[in-house]
Amino acid sequence: MEVLARADGLDVNEVPDGYVIYHIASDRVHYLNKTAAIVFELCNGSEANDIVARVGQMFSLDDETANEVIEACIQSLLKEGLVLYRSK
């Protein structure tokens, strides 16, 4: 089983509207809004479908919207190297 986890080498700083994350390996800075910050926080050994369900419930999203929007956020975090899949 694969779970999502935060990547190593991140300097995470909370700001009023989300997070500013410096990714040391890529020498890039990322700005996460509050919703993306919540998704990022849940990438702590959880499965993607659990994250989608939890965030969808937090924001009272229907299943279709939650799947589309939260999955897109997860894919963006993966693409930028901020989170990754790990075997559990």
DRENMIBA-993961 format. One record per residue: residue in one letter; x, y, z of N, C-alpha, C in turn. Coordinates in nm, 4 decimals. Example, Ala and Ser with C-alpha at 12.3 -4.5 7.8 and 13.67 -1.06 7.14 Angstrom:
REM residues 2
[A,[1.3190,-0.5690,0.7800],[1.2300,-0.4500,0.7800],[1.3200,-0.3300,0.7800]]
[S,[1.2850,-0.2250,0.7080],[1.3670,-0.1060,0.7140],[1.2900,0.0030,0.7870]]
END
This chain:
REM residues 88
[M,[0.0845,-0.1177,0.0000],[0.0000,0.0000,0.0000],[0.0894,0.1246,0.0000]]
[E,[0.0519,0.2205,-0.0822],[0.1281,0.3447,-0.0887],[0.0516,0.4575,-0.0194]]
[V,[0.1282,0.5379,0.0525],[0.0713,0.6525,0.1233],[0.1477,0.7776,0.0825]]
[L,[0.0862,0.8915,0.1050],[0.1516,1.0183,0.0731],[0.2290,1.0685,0.1942]]
[A,[0.3477,1.1204,0.1683],[0.4322,1.1748,0.2740],[0.5008,1.2999,0.2227]]
[R,[0.5342,1.3871,0.3152],[0.6069,1.5085,0.2771],[0.7498,1.4713,0.2371]]
[A,[0.8007,1.5397,0.1387],[0.9378,1.5158,0.0933],[1.0371,1.5670,0.1968]]
[D,[1.1570,1.5141,0.1906],[1.2646,1.5626,0.2767],[1.3205,1.6911,0.2174]]
[G,[1.3903,1.7677,0.2984],[1.4580,1.8879,0.2495],[1.3655,2.0048,0.2245]]
[L,[1.2596,2.0167,0.3063],[1.1670,2.1286,0.2927],[1.1765,2.2187,0.4145]]
[D,[1.1799,2.3464,0.3901],[1.1738,2.4461,0.4975],[1.0338,2.5069,0.4914]]
[V,[0.9473,2.4661,0.5838],[0.8063,2.5038,0.5823],[0.7824,2.6178,0.6804]]
[N,[0.7236,2.7251,0.6308],[0.6923,2.8407,0.7149],[0.5465,2.8777,0.6997]]
[E,[0.4773,2.8877,0.8130],[0.3368,2.9270,0.8104],[0.3277,3.0784,0.7964]]
[V,[0.2381,3.1221,0.7095],[0.2085,3.2637,0.6896],[0.0573,3.2793,0.7040]]
[P,[0.0073,3.4020,0.7191],[-0.1363,3.4203,0.7439],[-0.2293,3.3525,0.6430]]
[D,[-0.1882,3.3423,0.5167],[-0.2780,3.2856,0.4153],[-0.2349,3.1477,0.3665]]
[G,[-0.1527,3.0759,0.4428],[-0.1111,2.9419,0.4043],[0.0304,2.9104,0.4467]]
[Y,[0.1092,2.8573,0.3540],[0.2487,2.8213,0.3793],[0.3387,2.8775,0.2698]]
[V,[0.4602,2.9084,0.3097],[0.5687,2.9333,0.2155],[0.6676,2.8194,0.2408]]
[I,[0.6989,2.7458,0.1349],[0.7868,2.6304,0.1484],[0.9066,2.6482,0.0558]]
[Y,[1.0245,2.6380,0.1160],[1.1474,2.6396,0.0366],[1.1909,2.4951,0.0170]]
[H,[1.2011,2.4535,-0.1086],[1.2433,2.3183,-0.1443],[1.3929,2.3240,-0.1743]]
[I,[1.4701,2.2749,-0.0816],[1.6159,2.2881,-0.0880],[1.6735,2.2227,-0.2140]]
[A,[1.6310,2.1012,-0.2459],[1.6877,2.0274,-0.3601],[1.6674,2.1000,-0.4923]]
[S,[1.5527,2.1649,-0.5092],[1.5256,2.2325,-0.6357],[1.5542,2.3819,-0.6289]]
[D,[1.5879,2.4308,-0.5097],[1.6137,2.5735,-0.4867],[1.4948,2.6579,-0.5350]]
[R,[1.3742,2.6122,-0.4971],[1.2518,2.6815,-0.5366],[1.1685,2.7134,-0.4133]]
[V,[1.0921,2.8209,-0.4240],[0.9989,2.8601,-0.3191],[0.8571,2.8355,-0.3705]]
[H,[0.7729,2.7784,-0.2852],[0.6351,2.7468,-0.3201],[0.5429,2.8171,-0.2214]]
[Y,[0.4335,2.8717,-0.2732],[0.3331,2.9373,-0.1902],[0.2068,2.8516,-0.1934]]
[L,[0.1653,2.8033,-0.0762],[0.0441,2.7222,-0.0673],[-0.0646,2.8032,0.0003]]
[N,[-0.1825,2.8079,-0.0622],[-0.2950,2.8743,0.0031],[-0.3419,2.7856,0.1187]]
[K,[-0.4425,2.8320,0.1918],[-0.4855,2.7586,0.3111],[-0.5329,2.6177,0.2787]]
[T,[-0.6051,2.6018,0.1701],[-0.6546,2.4690,0.1331],[-0.5390,2.3761,0.0979]]
[A,[-0.4460,2.4231,0.0176],[-0.3298,2.3414,-0.0192],[-0.2456,2.3097,0.1039]]
[A,[-0.2376,2.4030,0.1985],[-0.1636,2.3787,0.3225],[-0.2282,2.2663,0.4032]]
[I,[-0.3613,2.2629,0.4054],[-0.4314,2.1550,0.4757],[-0.4016,2.0212,0.4084]]
[V,[-0.4088,2.0172,0.2768],[-0.3788,1.8939,0.2028],[-0.2346,1.8522,0.2317]]
[F,[-0.1420,1.9460,0.2278],[-0.0009,1.9181,0.2557],[0.0152,1.8592,0.3955]]
[E,[-0.0527,1.9164,0.4945],[-0.0448,1.8669,0.6320],[-0.0949,1.7234,0.6438]]
[L,[-0.1960,1.6889,0.5661],[-0.2522,1.5545,0.5713],[-0.1658,1.4511,0.5002]]
[C,[-0.0655,1.4963,0.4275],[0.0281,1.4049,0.3615],[0.1321,1.3599,0.4645]]
[N,[0.0847,1.2832,0.5595],[0.1680,1.2399,0.6717],[0.1581,1.0893,0.6915]]
[G,[0.1425,1.0182,0.5806],[0.1262,0.8741,0.5875],[-0.0155,0.8305,0.5586]]
[S,[-0.0950,0.9210,0.5042],[-0.2340,0.8899,0.4695],[-0.2439,0.8510,0.3228]]
[E,[-0.3467,0.7723,0.2920],[-0.3734,0.7390,0.1529],[-0.4431,0.8573,0.0861]]
[A,[-0.4235,0.8719,-0.0445],[-0.4810,0.9846,-0.1188],[-0.6328,0.9900,-0.1042]]
[N,[-0.6999,0.8747,-0.1119],[-0.8462,0.8763,-0.1023],[-0.8934,0.9205,0.0365]]
[D,[-0.8157,0.8916,0.1413],[-0.8496,0.9394,0.2757],[-0.8367,1.0914,0.2837]]
[I,[-0.7332,1.1450,0.2206],[-0.7123,1.2904,0.2206],[-0.8265,1.3584,0.1465]]
[V,[-0.8634,1.3048,0.0317],[-0.9737,1.3618,-0.0469],[-1.1016,1.3624,0.0365]]
[A,[-1.1304,1.2518,0.1025],[-1.2525,1.2428,0.1833],[-1.2505,1.3405,0.3002]]
[R,[-1.1382,1.3500,0.3697],[-1.1293,1.4389,0.4867],[-1.1419,1.5854,0.4483]]
[V,[-1.0708,1.6267,0.3438],[-1.0773,1.7667,0.3016],[-1.2155,1.7980,0.2436]]
[G,[-1.2706,1.7051,0.1688],[-1.4051,1.7240,0.1157],[-1.5062,1.7445,0.2266]]
[Q,[-1.4913,1.6682,0.3331],[-1.5814,1.6816,0.4479],[-1.5608,1.8154,0.5194]]
[M,[-1.4351,1.8574,0.5335],[-1.4052,1.9857,0.5994],[-1.4740,2.1021,0.5300]]
[F,[-1.4763,2.0966,0.3965],[-1.5310,2.2059,0.3175],[-1.6708,2.1771,0.2632]]
[S,[-1.7315,2.0688,0.3107],[-1.8669,2.0299,0.2683],[-1.8799,2.0190,0.1163]]
[L,[-1.7832,1.9552,0.0544],[-1.7848,1.9361,-0.0904],[-1.8536,1.8053,-0.1240]]
[D,[-1.9257,1.8021,-0.2354],[-1.9814,1.6747,-0.2791],[-1.8660,1.5874,-0.3277]]
[D,[-1.8899,1.4580,-0.3356],[-1.7826,1.3633,-0.3683],[-1.7150,1.3928,-0.5011]]
[E,[-1.7921,1.4281,-0.6026],[-1.7348,1.4541,-0.7345],[-1.6428,1.5759,-0.7313]]
[T,[-1.6880,1.6843,-0.6684],[-1.6060,1.8056,-0.6581],[-1.4820,1.7791,-0.5755]]
[A,[-1.4984,1.7107,-0.4626],[-1.3840,1.6795,-0.3762],[-1.2802,1.5992,-0.4528]]
[N,[-1.3253,1.4959,-0.5229],[-1.2315,1.4131,-0.5993],[-1.1554,1.4955,-0.7016]]
[E,[-1.2250,1.5796,-0.7732],[-1.1622,1.6587,-0.8791],[-1.0645,1.7622,-0.8227]]
[V,[-1.1107,1.8417,-0.7283],[-1.0319,1.9544,-0.6781],[-0.9166,1.9085,-0.5896]]
[I,[-0.9444,1.8216,-0.4950],[-0.8403,1.7787,-0.4012],[-0.7386,1.6889,-0.4702]]
[E,[-0.7832,1.6046,-0.5599],[-0.6896,1.5212,-0.6354],[-0.5974,1.6088,-0.7209]]
[A,[-0.6498,1.7158,-0.7794],[-0.5662,1.8088,-0.8563],[-0.4617,1.8736,-0.7660]]
[C,[-0.5008,1.9071,-0.6455],[-0.4061,1.9661,-0.5502],[-0.2959,1.8658,-0.5154]]
[I,[-0.3346,1.7424,-0.4880],[-0.2363,1.6382,-0.4573],[-0.1413,1.6194,-0.5754]]
[Q,[-0.1942,1.6145,-0.6958],[-0.1096,1.5982,-0.8145],[-0.0115,1.7132,-0.8306]]
[S,[-0.0560,1.8344,-0.7995],[0.0322,1.9507,-0.8068],[0.1443,1.9410,-0.7026]]
[L,[0.1103,1.8993,-0.5805],[0.2125,1.8826,-0.4762],[0.3125,1.7743,-0.5160]]
[L,[0.2642,1.6680,-0.5782],[0.3536,1.5618,-0.6263],[0.4452,1.6136,-0.7371]]
[K,[0.3870,1.6841,-0.8334],[0.4634,1.7374,-0.9472],[0.5747,1.8309,-0.9009]]
[E,[0.5449,1.9118,-0.7996],[0.6443,2.0070,-0.7495],[0.7450,1.9437,-0.6546]]
[G,[0.7255,1.8158,-0.6222],[0.8205,1.7456,-0.5373],[0.8053,1.7740,-0.3887]]
[L,[0.6912,1.8295,-0.3494],[0.6700,1.8608,-0.2077],[0.6204,1.7394,-0.1298]]
[V,[0.5505,1.6503,-0.1984],[0.5075,1.5249,-0.1383],[0.5428,1.4124,-0.2330]]
[L,[0.5417,1.2907,-0.1821],[0.5725,1.1743,-0.2623],[0.4990,1.0538,-0.2074]]
[Y,[0.4942,0.9490,-0.2874],[0.4350,0.8244,-0.2426],[0.5426,0.7405,-0.1762]]
[R,[0.5072,0.6801,-0.0636],[0.5959,0.5876,0.0068],[0.5189,0.4605,0.0375]]
[S,[0.5895,0.3515,0.0425],[0.5262,0.2248,0.0808],[0.5016,0.2273,0.2302]]
[K,[0.3859,0.1746,0.2666],[0.3521,0.1720,0.4086],[0.3915,0.0401,0.4672]]
END
